[in-house]
Amino acid sequence: MYVETEKSMLLPFRKGSNLIDQADMAEGTLIKVQEAFFLMIAAIASDKKSACALEAIFKQMAGLAVGFSCGSQTLEKAATDALLGLSSIDQDLVWLLLADIVYSGDGREVPSLPCTGLPKIA
């Protein structure tokens, strides 16, 4: 069961999201840390025994993975791997987040979605 909160989800591609200021870290180091993070999430989410550890933060992790897989060329593969793992927990939420990017209508050009390998919508 997922913990419901009254706060709306802050996605990294939305205006007003408060991501940690990462200006103090070198770009190469930051990318390596983010890539390791996404690969760790993919490994945890893909294992049925450990996936329950992500229940409390599932929505935030899915939002980050969708945002980075569609908005960052350098982290696209690692974030997409995380999405694949997370989709084994709740594929509906992953597809809803992807659809939100496509149909947001905020005037930006829609990025190519990392849909290769994701479970089909039932």
Short mmCIF file of the C-alpha atoms (twelve columns), coordinates in Angstrom:
data_MODEL
# 
_entry.id   MODEL 
# 
loop_
_atom_site.group_PDB 
_atom_site.id 
_atom_site.type_symbol 
_atom_site.label_atom_id 
_atom_site.label_alt_id 
_atom_site.label_comp_id 
_atom_site.label_asym_id 
_atom_site.label_seq_id 
_atom_site.Cartn_x 
_atom_site.Cartn_y 
_atom_site.Cartn_z 
_atom_site.pdbx_PDB_model_num 
ATOM 1   C CA . MET A 1   0.000  0.000  0.000   1 
ATOM 2   C CA . TYR A 2   1.246  3.466  -0.802  1 
ATOM 3   C CA . VAL A 3   1.349  6.240  1.753   1 
ATOM 4   C CA . GLU A 4   -1.015 8.976  0.652   1 
ATOM 5   C CA . THR A 5   -0.051 12.563 1.364   1 
ATOM 6   C CA . GLU A 6   -1.859 15.807 0.794   1 
ATOM 7   C CA . LYS A 7   1.101  17.305 -1.065  1 
ATOM 8   C CA . SER A 8   1.084  17.139 -4.812  1 
ATOM 9   C CA . MET A 9   3.987  15.338 -6.423  1 
ATOM 10  C CA . LEU A 10  6.883  17.563 -7.442  1 
ATOM 11  C CA . LEU A 11  8.267  16.352 -10.723 1 
ATOM 12  C CA . PRO A 12  11.666 17.565 -11.884 1 
ATOM 13  C CA . PHE A 13  10.326 18.782 -15.234 1 
ATOM 14  C CA . ARG A 14  7.585  20.959 -13.690 1 
ATOM 15  C CA . LYS A 15  7.955  24.621 -12.779 1 
ATOM 16  C CA . GLY A 16  8.405  25.257 -9.084  1 
ATOM 17  C CA . SER A 17  9.979  21.911 -8.200  1 
ATOM 18  C CA . ASN A 18  12.494 22.322 -5.396  1 
ATOM 19  C CA . LEU A 19  15.381 20.088 -6.297  1 
ATOM 20  C CA . ILE A 20  18.489 20.345 -4.174  1 
ATOM 21  C CA . ASP A 21  20.941 23.005 -5.356  1 
ATOM 22  C CA . GLN A 22  23.678 20.994 -6.972  1 
ATOM 23  C CA . ALA A 23  25.907 23.874 -8.119  1 
ATOM 24  C CA . ASP A 24  28.646 22.959 -5.628  1 
ATOM 25  C CA . MET A 25  29.286 19.562 -7.227  1 
ATOM 26  C CA . ALA A 26  31.335 19.012 -10.387 1 
ATOM 27  C CA . GLU A 27  29.124 18.066 -13.354 1 
ATOM 28  C CA . GLY A 28  30.894 14.755 -14.032 1 
ATOM 29  C CA . THR A 29  30.625 13.732 -10.388 1 
ATOM 30  C CA . LEU A 30  26.979 14.692 -10.250 1 
ATOM 31  C CA . ILE A 31  26.178 12.609 -13.333 1 
ATOM 32  C CA . LYS A 32  27.990 9.570  -11.906 1 
ATOM 33  C CA . VAL A 33  26.115 9.869  -8.602  1 
ATOM 34  C CA . GLN A 34  22.766 10.262 -10.375 1 
ATOM 35  C CA . GLU A 35  23.498 7.311  -12.660 1 
ATOM 36  C CA . ALA A 36  24.441 5.114  -9.679  1 
ATOM 37  C CA . PHE A 37  21.253 6.229  -7.923  1 
ATOM 38  C CA . PHE A 38  19.035 5.230  -10.848 1 
ATOM 39  C CA . LEU A 39  20.816 1.893  -11.260 1 
ATOM 40  C CA . MET A 40  20.341 1.207  -7.531  1 
ATOM 41  C CA . ILE A 41  16.614 2.024  -7.799  1 
ATOM 42  C CA . ALA A 42  16.363 -0.296 -10.821 1 
ATOM 43  C CA . ALA A 43  18.021 -3.135 -8.910  1 
ATOM 44  C CA . ILE A 44  15.854 -2.697 -5.804  1 
ATOM 45  C CA . ALA A 45  12.599 -2.325 -7.749  1 
ATOM 46  C CA . SER A 46  13.314 -5.308 -9.997  1 
ATOM 47  C CA . ASP A 47  13.782 -7.673 -7.049  1 
ATOM 48  C CA . LYS A 48  10.383 -8.767 -5.736  1 
ATOM 49  C CA . LYS A 49  11.760 -9.300 -2.223  1 
ATOM 50  C CA . SER A 50  13.264 -5.820 -1.896  1 
ATOM 51  C CA . ALA A 51  10.731 -3.812 -3.954  1 
ATOM 52  C CA . CYS A 52  8.547  -3.254 -0.891  1 
ATOM 53  C CA . ALA A 53  11.328 -1.021 0.494   1 
ATOM 54  C CA . LEU A 54  10.369 1.576  -2.130  1 
ATOM 55  C CA . GLU A 55  6.677  1.811  -1.211  1 
ATOM 56  C CA . ALA A 56  7.018  5.001  0.836   1 
ATOM 57  C CA . ILE A 57  8.949  6.845  -1.884  1 
ATOM 58  C CA . PHE A 58  7.623  5.130  -5.005  1 
ATOM 59  C CA . LYS A 59  5.798  8.144  -6.469  1 
ATOM 60  C CA . GLN A 60  8.804  10.421 -6.029  1 
ATOM 61  C CA . MET A 61  11.194 7.866  -7.552  1 
ATOM 62  C CA . ALA A 62  8.887  7.275  -10.508 1 
ATOM 63  C CA . GLY A 63  8.555  11.021 -11.075 1 
ATOM 64  C CA . LEU A 64  12.314 11.522 -11.008 1 
ATOM 65  C CA . ALA A 65  12.945 8.575  -13.307 1 
ATOM 66  C CA . VAL A 66  10.360 9.792  -15.841 1 
ATOM 67  C CA . GLY A 67  11.724 13.329 -15.729 1 
ATOM 68  C CA . PHE A 68  15.320 12.286 -16.267 1 
ATOM 69  C CA . SER A 69  14.583 9.584  -18.836 1 
ATOM 70  C CA . CYS A 70  12.718 12.103 -20.990 1 
ATOM 71  C CA . GLY A 71  14.790 15.178 -20.277 1 
ATOM 72  C CA . SER A 72  18.430 14.162 -19.899 1 
ATOM 73  C CA . GLN A 73  20.417 12.563 -22.692 1 
ATOM 74  C CA . THR A 74  23.282 11.647 -20.363 1 
ATOM 75  C CA . LEU A 75  21.047 9.885  -17.825 1 
ATOM 76  C CA . GLU A 76  18.404 8.537  -20.198 1 
ATOM 77  C CA . LYS A 77  19.542 4.892  -20.086 1 
ATOM 78  C CA . ALA A 78  19.994 4.715  -16.300 1 
ATOM 79  C CA . ALA A 79  16.683 6.509  -15.658 1 
ATOM 80  C CA . THR A 80  14.894 4.267  -18.166 1 
ATOM 81  C CA . ASP A 81  16.327 1.192  -16.422 1 
ATOM 82  C CA . ALA A 82  14.943 2.585  -13.167 1 
ATOM 83  C CA . LEU A 83  11.565 3.091  -14.877 1 
ATOM 84  C CA . LEU A 84  11.585 -0.507 -16.054 1 
ATOM 85  C CA . GLY A 85  12.228 -1.703 -12.519 1 
ATOM 86  C CA . LEU A 86  9.618  0.626  -11.052 1 
ATOM 87  C CA . SER A 87  7.070  -0.470 -13.648 1 
ATOM 88  C CA . SER A 88  7.295  -3.985 -12.220 1 
ATOM 89  C CA . ILE A 89  5.840  -2.522 -9.002  1 
ATOM 90  C CA . ASP A 90  3.131  -0.265 -10.469 1 
ATOM 91  C CA . GLN A 91  3.080  -0.033 -14.247 1 
ATOM 92  C CA . ASP A 92  -0.071 2.108  -14.285 1 
ATOM 93  C CA . LEU A 93  1.543  4.994  -12.412 1 
ATOM 94  C CA . VAL A 94  4.614  4.881  -14.665 1 
ATOM 95  C CA . TRP A 95  2.415  5.065  -17.775 1 
ATOM 96  C CA . LEU A 96  0.345  7.886  -16.262 1 
ATOM 97  C CA . LEU A 97  3.486  9.909  -15.587 1 
ATOM 98  C CA . LEU A 98  4.710  9.313  -19.144 1 
ATOM 99  C CA . ALA A 99  1.295  10.314 -20.506 1 
ATOM 100 C CA . ASP A 100 1.408  13.465 -18.385 1 
ATOM 101 C CA . ILE A 101 4.528  14.563 -20.237 1 
ATOM 102 C CA . VAL A 102 2.996  13.866 -23.644 1 
ATOM 103 C CA . TYR A 103 -0.339 15.552 -22.958 1 
ATOM 104 C CA . SER A 104 0.777  18.373 -20.649 1 
ATOM 105 C CA . GLY A 105 0.258  20.967 -23.370 1 
ATOM 106 C CA . ASP A 106 2.641  23.496 -21.897 1 
ATOM 107 C CA . GLY A 107 3.961  24.498 -25.312 1 
ATOM 108 C CA . ARG A 108 7.283  22.696 -25.087 1 
ATOM 109 C CA . GLU A 109 8.336  20.180 -27.672 1 
ATOM 110 C CA . VAL A 110 7.574  16.679 -26.406 1 
ATOM 111 C CA . PRO A 111 10.762 14.687 -25.800 1 
ATOM 112 C CA . SER A 112 11.072 11.214 -27.229 1 
ATOM 113 C CA . LEU A 113 9.711  8.851  -24.633 1 
ATOM 114 C CA . PRO A 114 11.783 5.894  -23.428 1 
ATOM 115 C CA . CYS A 115 9.039  3.359  -24.097 1 
ATOM 116 C CA . THR A 116 11.240 0.495  -25.260 1 
ATOM 117 C CA . GLY A 117 10.763 -2.468 -22.965 1 
ATOM 118 C CA . LEU A 118 8.107  -0.988 -20.705 1 
ATOM 119 C CA . PRO A 119 5.126  -3.260 -19.971 1 
ATOM 120 C CA . LYS A 120 2.155  -2.804 -22.279 1 
ATOM 121 C CA . ILE A 121 -0.920 -1.035 -21.010 1 
ATOM 122 C CA . ALA A 122 -3.572 -3.592 -20.117 1 
# 
